Amino acid sequence: MSTTRREFLLRSAATAGALGLGIVPRIALGEGNESSSAEKSLNILILGGTGFTGPEQVDYALSRGHRVTLFNRNKTRPDMFKGKVEQLIGDLSTDTTALQGRKFDVVIDNPTTAPAWVRNVAQYMKGNTSHYIFISTISVYPDNATPNADETAATTPMPDGLDPYTLERQNFGRYYGALKSRSEKEVQDDYPGIFTIIRPGLIVGKLDRTDRFTYWPVRVARGGEVLAPGTPNDVTQFIDARDLAEWTVRMAEKGPRDGGGIYNATGPRTPLPMGEFLSHCKSVTGSDARFTWVPWAFLQEQKVRPWRDMPIVVPPDGDAAGFSRRNIDRALAKGLTFRPLDDTIRATLEWNRTRPAEDRAKLDSGAVGGISASREAEVLAAWHAKT
């Protein structure tokens, strides 16, 4: 496969009888998440905080009794938490002076891709926080061929000739893994002994404008014959934004002594078969969907791309054999939990119904995650003609 992980990432237990495929459903796909007050109230600075996972962090931190300050440009959902949090306005690229003279128990760094952003925050936060939590990505790993690889796997080095402190936006996508890897190093150098680095996999749920996960519940809800890629046993990994956010706050509560280090953070506890996932989508939506499983080789002939046209899953062999099989034992040992899969599917559908019509139209047309209805019908017709 020639598609890179960055391109991949940019672009009810249900019964096996629902698919007629002999898949054994999981007994438990959800775990309760703690929501009572924390033992100690923390003064938390969140960089970002109004994008995708940030709002969930804010809500959960406040529910746990913490004090929250946001630092951002106040452009994404401006004044979202007005009256509930302190708002500091600035720009990670050009102006972080709003942080001058401030001290916080914990800093949660959500948006950083550029090492320069870590440096610009550190000029004020270095020595003025007891715990720095950096939200990285499993895209730091250049090798996706090794199943069950853990946090000790090599990360992506900086390319020769690239300024590690580049602020050119085109480099943020092209060198995403390398810049995130270098940002991790900046964090470790600036906050030795008091850092936590979290490497999430695919983050899903409400507010996810990429529509990678959203494609499937919406498509299954529409019913009829559904093009399903590969085999029912091909697996996927993802994490609900709420689960990631809540665990991040709980790691902040643990402090660097108990919660420090580096962690892969995706889910569920074991990789999820696509057949099982689609069965849950059908159960939640109550649709009459019928799944036609089409081999990856045929999809490649039809120029149907893994992850982009058939979101959240890739062929389970070759260079991608470990793509959806990252080891998360360290995070599980530190209390990472997962809500029921049906909850994530249902919440995503409910959020999608509230979106502007133009956003839903983009999803239906295949302009974002997934394949258009017309193209899906063409591929299914070609497959039936062949078989």
Secondary structure, DSSP 4 states (H G I P E B T S, - for coil): ----HHHHHH--PPPGGGTTS-PPPPS--------S--SS--EEEEES-SSSSHHHHHHHHHHTT-EEEEEE-S-SSTTTTBTTBEEEE-BTTTB-GGGTT--BSEEEE-S--SHHHHHHHHHHHTTSBS-EEEE--GGG-S--SSTT--TTS--PPPPTT--TT---HHHHHHTHHHHHHHHHHHHHHHSTTSEEEEEE--EESTT-TT-TTTHHHHHHHH-SEEEEES-TT-EE--EEHHHHHHHHHHHHHHHHHHH-EEEEE--SSSPEEHHHHHHHHHHHHT---EEEEE-HHHHHHTTPPBTTTBTT---SSGGGTTTT----HHHHHTT-----HHHHHHHHHHHHHTS-HHHHHHHHHTSSSS--HHHHHHHHHHHHHH-
